[in-house]
Amino acid sequence: MYHIPVCPFSQRVEILLSLKGLSDQVVFHTVDITKPRPEFLLELTKGTTALPVIDVPGKTAIKESMVILQMIEDMFPDPPVARLDPHEHALESLLVEQEEAFTGAGYMMVMNQDAGKRGEFRDRILGLYRGMNDILLDYAPGDTYFFDRFGWSEVVFTPMFMRFWFLEYYEGFDLPDGAEYARVRRWREACLAEPHAQQVTPEQINKLYYDYARGKGNGALPDGRSVSSFTLEPDWPGRPMPPADKYGPGATDAELGLA
Ligand SMILES: N[C@@H](CCC(=O)N[C@@H](CS)C(=O)NCC(=O)O)C(=O)O
């Protein structure tokens, strides 16, 4: 599998492999998002740049994390992570359907550069959290997870809950207390604590996503900078924490430990 470090879509696959005891069956190749994609990779993805892509020996490579997840689930059905019963799988899919809007709202919120619009972004993501809370209340048989264990919808959402540590750090945003968020909060906390999903840390996310917080995604550079916060070198552990005030003056390469 070719992936960009700390990519949430790739973490989904890593979590599923770990739950199935298959982590050492897939070779992970790290791709530097700040450099143009090599030709062989563009051939695997048929010209698109988003990763992950999984090169299945002797077969056409597969991209799109949800499609990769389903392929792994079908190829290695034991232990099942998605529900086997079609109706139960439909129930968990109702929540999974919310993932794109949720992901989009969180990424737009961290990338927003207009302090006057913070309330709008906050309302939007809170509305989505309330919607997820309602789906859990209306459709989930489980009390904490969707069902009785960390399963399909948890694999899909957990990497996003972890990326949204950047909303806590750069936007001071977290789920408020309140009954309308109680069910989704319980679910999110269980997701974050899952032993098979500990591939990333808040420190790593907040260091790497600094440029997103300055409005630049996918390895693009904020003005005045020459090294992306997504660079592989120098590696994130040796770098200082970036300034949390994303609306203030931007940090330099040197201040970020990138120079
Ligand atoms: N829908 C895709 C999204 C993948 C995606 O956006 N990956 C990001 C890294 S987290 C990426 O490759 N960005 C670089 C690019 O799009 O060129 C999936 O689920 O796999």
The ligand as an ORCA input file, in Angstrom:
! r2SCAN-3c Opt
* xyz 0 1
  N     -11.466      9.573     -0.971
  C     -10.076      9.235     -0.776
  C      -9.364     10.407     -0.146
  C      -7.871     10.196     -0.018
  C      -7.118     11.479      0.300
  O      -7.665     12.573      0.226
  N      -5.843     11.330      0.652
  C      -4.993     12.476      0.877
  C      -4.019     12.224      2.006
  S      -4.806     12.179      3.566
  C      -4.133     12.703     -0.342
  O      -3.675     11.763     -0.950
  N      -3.897     13.957     -0.692
  C      -3.043     14.306     -1.766
  C      -3.741     14.499     -3.072
  O      -4.990     14.394     -3.114
  O      -3.040     14.731     -4.041
  C      -9.978      7.974      0.083
  O     -10.907      7.727      0.871
  O      -9.018      7.212     -0.049
*
